[in-house]
């Protein structure tokens, strides 16, 4: 895997230099004008999906030229593209800073379209950060501008974002209001897929209470899902078509129309398995459990429950692997950026030396100066190489630590799956006959045999302490009242995992993680201005100096 990442890294580095050098060569042939800056920005923007780092480098060049050539539009566009490049790499704070700079210049130029797009993008970022109320402020600003421009397509997007924001905060009436506006716009544009998606979203509004959904709401959801299917033919958008059928199956189960529900669930399952829509496949298994329970067919219900648990485990494992891969990619990207900066710096130094040699005089004093300068540069380069070797060793240790921690945490997550499976088995035993009950008891024993969270937590503690030199022991010694759950949270914070990542691994809501962090801060006696993660990092014993080893 590391060999593959190294090959990819080398290829991307070559590609990065080649593309940037090619653009710089083309720039030499162009006039020093606003049109040239806009061309640079358009070129950078076209690459952000595949090469966001190249996008950033070209956009920085565009910003430099825009300032040099006094182009306010160029400054706005360059900041806009820089925001996009950082957004693509999840650097949300930096992205917002560039977007706000772009917004300032778009406002100065009265560029309404630019202001609308920037406001909408900032709103989406705040939504991603779970700061919905803050995001809505920017959505409203974008909506106002887009309405004045008469841009139906972008108006539908921003209204849909507002509907989603209100749905997240459980304000159904407001969400429904905006979904109806979106529907009117989609119908005016004859956007059948968009219409079907909006009908499906409206249906979900009326199903959001789950098992507490009222019958009247379920009927409304059924009507909207029927309308969605009427606008969408199979093959147009397979994922959406499968989703709507799964939701229809769920709704019909609630309404007691089990035969019809089975038909829709079969359609959804067939598409999910054909196109590898794992999440939709899991929904179908989940709804099928309820369907067969209502038919009093507990044996089939148990089979679907087992399938649901199996695919849930598969999705969780895939998510953990994806997190590990994402960490690897972020590590390799950061390393490549540092190396590119060093190479550019060295390239500049080499060009400086070359120019000096070309224009220099063949005098003894100047030669002596050049020799001294060259010797100095060589020592500096050797020092940089040693620092890079140190950084590489340190980074490799950090990545290995994260891989081991992630691998160990995956075992801890198995306990949650076992608890869910055991709870479902106990629920089924309540309404099962004697023979089925006996079989369920046997399965329960199997589950119990694999349910050893204490042993796995001890394994995690040992592994983590090996990586971080008695971290848990020192914490326990300094704070005897700290609980096992708080020790787990300390470990995740020490691994620098964010709120969402910690919630997924612990199997609890993000708000619960916030509460746990607050209680932990109090137990550790931290002040408001103290940073919890910095405290845990400083708490760890200092590691051996790798740089000294390299020097030796």
N, C-alpha and C positions, 0 to 999 in steps of 0.2 A: 504493500500500500504506500509506504514512504517513498519507494523507488518511483512508483507511478506519479505521486504528487510532485516529486523532484523533477521528473520529465516534463510534467504539465507546467511547473513553475518556470523551468528553463525556456520552454516554448513560448509562454506568455511574455516573459521578459524580452525575448527576441522580437516577438510581435509588437510589444509596446514600443521599443526603441525604433523599429522599422516604420511603424505608422506615424509616430511623432516626428521622426526625421523627414519622412515624406511630406507631411503637412507643412513643416518648416521650410522645406524647399519650395513648395507651391506658394507659400506666403511671400517669398522673395520676389515672385513675378507679379504680385498684386499691388494695387494702389493703396496708399495709406488713407483709407476711408472707412466710413461707418459700414458700408456694404461688405468690406473685407472682414470686419469684426463679426458681423451677422453670419457670414459664411463660416467663420471659425466656430461660432456657437452652434449653428445647424449641424456641422460636421461632428462636433463633440456630442450633441444630443442623440445623433443617430447611433452612437456606440454604447449608450449607457446600459442597455440590457445585457450585453455580452462582455464589454470591457469598461466597467465604471471607473477604473483607475485611469485609463486613457482619456475617458471623458473629462475627468477632473483636471488632468494635465493640460489638455487642449483648452478647456474653459479658463484655466488660470492664465494661459497665454493670451486668450481673448480679452480677459479682464485687464491684463497688463497693457495691451495695445489700445483698448478702449480708453483707459486713463491717459495714456500717452498721446492719443489722438483726440482727446476731449469729446468722446461720444457717450452721451447720457444713455441713449438706447442700447449701445454696446455694453455699458456697465450693467444696465438692468438685465439684459439677456444673459450675460456671463454669470452674474450672481444667480439667476434663475437656473441655469444649467448646472452650476456648482451645487445648488441645493438638491437637484435631481440626483447627481452622482453620489452624494452622501446619503440621501434617502434610500437609494438602491442598495447601500451597504449597511443599512440600519443605524447610521450615525444621525439619530433624530435631532439631537440638540444642535449640532453643526448645520444640519440641513435647514432648520428653522432660522438660524442666524442669517444664512445666505438668502433664504426666501424673504425675510424681512428687509434686507438690503435691496433686493430686487423690487419689492413692493414700494419702497420709498422712491425709487427712481421711476417706476411705472406711474406712480401718482404724480410725480413732478412733470412727466410727459403727458399726463391725462390719457394714458394707454389703458382703456377700459378692459379690453380682453385680457391683457397681461395681469391686471389687478384681480380679475375674476378667477383666473386659473390659479394664481398664487394663493389667494384666500381659500379656495377649495382644497388645494394640496396641504396647506397648513392645518385645515380642519381635519383632513384624513389622518395626518400624523398624530394630532392630539387624540383622535379616536383610537388609533393604534396604541397610544400610551395610556388608554383608559381615562383620559381627561375629557369626557364627553361634553360637559357644559362649556368648557373652554373652546372645544372644537366647534360647537354650534354657533358661537359668536362669529367665527370666520365663515361658516356655511351661510349664515344670514347675509353677511357682507357680499359674498359671492353671488348669492341668489338675487339680491337687489340689482347688481350690475348686469348680470346675465339677462334678467327680465328686460332691462332697458335696451339691451343689444338685440333682443328677439331671437336668441340662439336656443332653439328648442332642444337640440341634442344635449348640450351642456346643462341646460336648465333641468332636464330629466335626471341627469347624473347628480346634481347637487341636491335636488328635492329627494331623490332616493336616499342619499347620504343622511339627510335630515330625518327621513322616516326611520332609517336604521338606528340613528342616534336616539330618537324618542322610544323606539322599541326596546333598546338596551336598558333604558331607565324606566321601563314598564309604564309608559304613558301611551296607552293604546289609542285613545281618541286622537291625539296629536299625530301619532304615526299613521293612523288610518286616513287622516285628512291629507297628509302629504303623499301617501300611496295613491290616493284617488287622483291627485294632480298629476302624478307620474303616469298613471293609467291614461288619462286624457291626452297627454303629450305623446305617449307611445302609439295610441290609436290614430292620432293625427298624422304620425309619421309612418303608419302601416308597418310597425315593427312587431311582427308576430311573436318572435322569441322574447322580446322585451315585455310584451303584453302578458305572455304566459308566465314569465318570471314574476311579474308584479302580482298577478292573481295568486300565485303560490305564496308570495310574501304576505299578502293580505290573509290568506288562509292560516298561515302560521301565527299571525296576530291573535286569531281566535282560538288557537290550540295551545297557547303559551302556558296555560294553567295545568297542562298535563292531565293527570287523572281527575283533577278537580274541575275540568272543563264542563260547563253547563251544556245541556243538550241543544239549546237554542244556538249557542256559539258553534257547536259541532256541525249543525245543519248549514250555518253560514259558511263555515270552512269547506264543507262538501260542495256547496254551490260554486265557490270560487275555484276549487280544484277542478271541477267539471268544466268550468269556463277555460281554465288553463290548458286542459287537455284538448279542448275544441280548437284552440289557436296553435297547438304545437303537434306536428306530425312526428312519428317515430323516425329517427335518423337525422332530424334537423339539429337537435342538440341532445345527445344521448344522456349526458349526465343530468340535465334538467328534466328530461322526460322520465328517467328512472326515479329522480327525487320526487316529482309530482305523484307518480304512481305509488311510491312508498308512503307518502303523506296521505294519499287517498285511502290506502289500505288501513292505515292507522285510524283515520277518521271513521271509516265504515265499521271497524271493530268496536269503537266507542258507541256507535249508533246501533250495534247489534246485527248489522248486515254482514254476517260472517262469510257467506258464499262469495258475494261480490268483493269483499275485502281480500279473500284468498286470490282471486283473479288478478287484482292490481299488484299484490305482493309478489305473485309469480312473475309478472312482467318486469317489475323492478329488480327482482333477484336475477333474472336471466340477463338483463342488460348489465347489472353490476358485475356479475361473474365474467361476462364476455369482455367487458372493457376495464376490468380490474378496479372497479370503484369500491374499495374496501369499506369505507365508512357507510356507504349506502347498503352494502351487503350486511353490515352489522345492524343497521336499523331494521332491515327486513327480518333478521333472526329475532331481534328484540320484540317486534310487533307480532311475529308468529307465535312466540311464547304466550302472549296474552290471548291470541286467537284460540289456541288449542286448550288453554286453561278454561276459556269460556265454553268450549265444547266438552269439558271434563275429560279430555284426552291428555292426561298428565304425562304419559310415557312419551308422546310426541313432543309435548311442551318441554320435557326435560332434554330431549335430543336437540331441540332448537336452542335451549338455554346453554347447553354444552358448546354448540357451534358459536353462539354469541361470545362466550367466555374465551374460546380459542382465538377468534378473530380479534377480540379486544386485546388479548395478550400479544398477538402478532402486530397490531397497530402500535401498542406501547413500545414493543421492542424496536419497531421501525422508527418510532419517534426518538428513542434513546440513541439509536445508530445515527439518525439524522443530526441530533444535537452534537454527537461526537465528531461527525464529519464537518459540521458547521464550524466547530472549534478549530479543527485542523485547517479548514480553508481560511478562517480568520487569521490563524497563526501564520500560514504560508503567505497570505496577502500582506500582512504587516512586515514579515521578513523581506518580501520582495520589494515593498515600498522603501524600506530602509536601505536595501542594497542598491536600488535604483538611485536613491539620493546620494549615496556614497560614490556610485559610478559617475553620476553627473558632476559631482564635486571634483572627482579625480580627473574627469575629462576636461573640465575647465582649467584645472591646474596644469595638465599636460599641454593644453593649447596655449596657456600663458608662457610656459617654458619655451615652446616652439617659436612663438612670436618674439620672445626675447633673443633667442639664438639667431633668428633671421635678421632682426634690426640691430642686434648688439654689435659693438665694436670689438675687434680682435685685440684688445688691450689686456695687459697682464692683470691689472686691477679688476677689470670687469670680469675676466675669466675666473679670477679667484672668487669674486662675489657670486658668480653663477655656480661654481663648484660648491661653495658653502651653502648656497640656497638649495642646490640639488641634494646635498647630504642631509640637510634639514628635512627636506620633503620625504627623503627615503626613510629617515627615522620616524617621521610622522606617519608615513604609510604603514611601516612595520607595526607601529603602535595601534593603528586602526585595525590592522589584520588581527592582532592579538585581542583587541576588544571585540571584534566580530566573532572570533573563536569562542571567547567567553560568553558572548550573548547567545551564540548557537547552542553551546552546552547547557546554559541556563534555560533557554526556551525548550530544548528537548526534554529536560527534566520536568518542566511545568506541564508540557503536553502529556508526558507519560503519567504524571500524577493525575491529570484529569481523566485519562483513559481508564486508569485503575479505579478511580473513584466512581466513574460512570458505570463501569462493569459491576462493581460491588453494589451500587445503588439499584441496579436492575434486579438483583436478588431480593433486595428489600421490598421492591414493588410487587414481587410475587405474593407477599403476604396480603396485600390489599385485594388482589385477584382471588386468593383463596377465601378471604372473608366474604367477598361478594358471592362466590360460588356456594359457600356453606349456608349463607343466609337464604339463597334461592332454593337450596335443597330442603332446608327446614320449612320454608314456606310451602313447598310442594307436599311435604309429608303430612301437613295438616289435613289435606283433602284427598289423600291417596288410600287405596285399599291395602290389605295386609301384605300381599305379595310385593306390591310396588313399594310399600313402606320398608319392607325388609331389604329390598334392593337399594333403596335410597340410604338406608342406614349403613350398608356396606360401602357405598360410595363416600359417605361421610367419613368413615374410618380412613379411607384412602386419602381424603383431603387432610384429615388430622395428621396423618403420617408425614405430609409434606409441609405442615404448618409449623415452622420452627423459626419464628421471627427473632427470638432471643439469640439463638446461635448465630444467625446471619448478622444481627446487629453487633455481636461480639467480634465476628470476623471483620466487619467494616471498621470497628474501632481499632483493632489490631493493625489492619492495613493502613488506615489513615494515620495512626500514631507512628508507624514506620516511615511514612512519607513526610510527616510534619513533626517528628522528634518529640513524642510524648505530649501532643497538643491536648488530648482529652484529660490525661492525668494531671497536667498543670492547671487546666480549667477547674477540675474537680477539687484540687488542692486549694486553689485560690477562692473558689465559690462552692462550698460544700452543698448548698441548697439547690444547685442547678439540676434540672431534671434530664432524663434521657432524651425526651422530645426536644428540649432546648439545646442539648448537645448535638443532636442531628441538625438542627437549624444552624448552629454555629459552624458545623462542618460545611454545609451548603454555602453559607456566607463566606467562609474562608476560601471556598472554591470559586468565589466571585460570581455566583449564579444570581440572576435577577429575580424579581418578584414572580414573574410568570413561570420561569424554569423551576423555582423552588416549589411553587404550588403544584405543578405537574408531578414532580418527583415525590412529594409528600402525600399526593392524592387528596389535597384539600383546596378550598377556595382561596383566591388571591387575598381577599379581605382577612381571612383567618391567618394567613402568613403575616400580614401587616400587624394584626393584633399580637401574634406571637413575638414579632420583632420588638414591638413596643414593650411587652412584658420583660423580654430579655434585657433590653436597655436598662429598665428599672432595676432588675436583679443585679446587673453588672455595675450599677451606680454611675451610669454615664450621664453627662449633662446634655442639654439640648443641642449645643454646638458641637458635641463630640460625634465623630463618624464611627458607626458600629463596625464596619468592615475594616477600617484603618486600625481600630482598637484590636480586633482579632488577629490581624497581620502582625502588629507590633508585639502582641502577646506571645507569639511563637518564638521559640529559641532561635538565635541566629545560626544559619547554616555555614558549613566550611566555605572558605573563600576560593571559588573556582578560578578566579583570575590569577591568584598566586600559583595555583597548580599549572596554569598555562605558561606563566613566566618561567617556571622551573623547567 
